[in-house]
Amino acid sequence: MTRSSKGNLNVVEELYNQIPAFTDVFSEDTFYIFVVFFVLSTVIVAFILSRFITIKPVE
């Protein structure tokens, strides 16, 4: 490997070590709660945006 590749790899590894693992953030129950709130919030945002955004056919 070249010197710059090693430097880039070290940066990626350092960032990877700073991000917590999935199991550190979520247990099974909290993951399901997160998914429910995420889906509900996505549906609500899509509904609100659909009131303001209209798609017109191209003529």
C-alpha positions as CSV (number, residue, x, y, z in Angstrom):
1,M,0.0,0.0,0.0
2,T,1.1,3.5,-0.6
3,R,1.5,6.0,2.2
4,S,-1.7,7.9,1.3
5,S,-3.7,4.7,1.2
6,K,-2.6,3.8,4.7
7,G,-3.5,7.3,5.8
8,N,-7.0,7.0,4.3
9,L,-7.4,3.6,5.8
10,N,-6.4,4.9,9.2
11,V,-9.0,7.7,8.9
12,V,-11.7,5.2,8.0
13,E,-10.8,2.9,10.8
14,E,-10.8,5.8,13.3
15,L,-14.2,6.9,12.2
16,Y,-15.5,3.3,12.3
17,N,-14.2,3.0,15.9
18,Q,-16.1,6.2,16.9
19,I,-19.5,4.9,15.7
20,P,-21.2,2.7,18.2
21,A,-22.2,-0.8,17.2
22,F,-25.9,-1.6,16.4
23,T,-26.2,-3.7,19.5
24,D,-24.8,-0.9,21.6
25,V,-27.6,1.4,20.5
26,F,-30.6,-0.9,20.2
27,S,-32.0,-3.8,22.1
28,E,-34.7,-5.8,20.3
29,D,-37.5,-4.0,22.0
30,T,-36.1,-0.5,21.4
31,F,-35.4,-1.4,17.7
32,Y,-39.1,-2.3,17.2
33,I,-40.2,0.9,18.9
34,F,-37.8,2.9,16.7
35,V,-39.1,1.3,13.5
36,V,-42.8,2.0,14.5
37,F,-42.0,5.7,15.2
38,F,-39.9,6.0,12.0
39,V,-42.6,4.5,9.8
40,L,-45.4,6.6,11.4
41,S,-43.4,9.8,11.1
42,T,-42.6,9.0,7.5
43,V,-46.3,8.5,6.7
44,I,-47.2,11.7,8.5
45,V,-44.5,13.7,6.7
46,A,-45.6,12.2,3.3
47,F,-49.2,13.1,4.0
48,I,-48.4,16.7,5.0
49,L,-46.2,17.1,1.9
50,S,-48.8,15.7,-0.4
51,R,-51.1,18.6,0.6
52,F,-48.5,21.1,-0.6
53,I,-46.9,19.3,-3.6
54,T,-48.9,18.4,-6.6
55,I,-47.6,16.6,-9.7
56,K,-49.0,17.8,-13.0
57,P,-48.8,15.7,-16.1
58,V,-46.5,16.9,-18.9
59,E,-48.5,18.0,-22.0
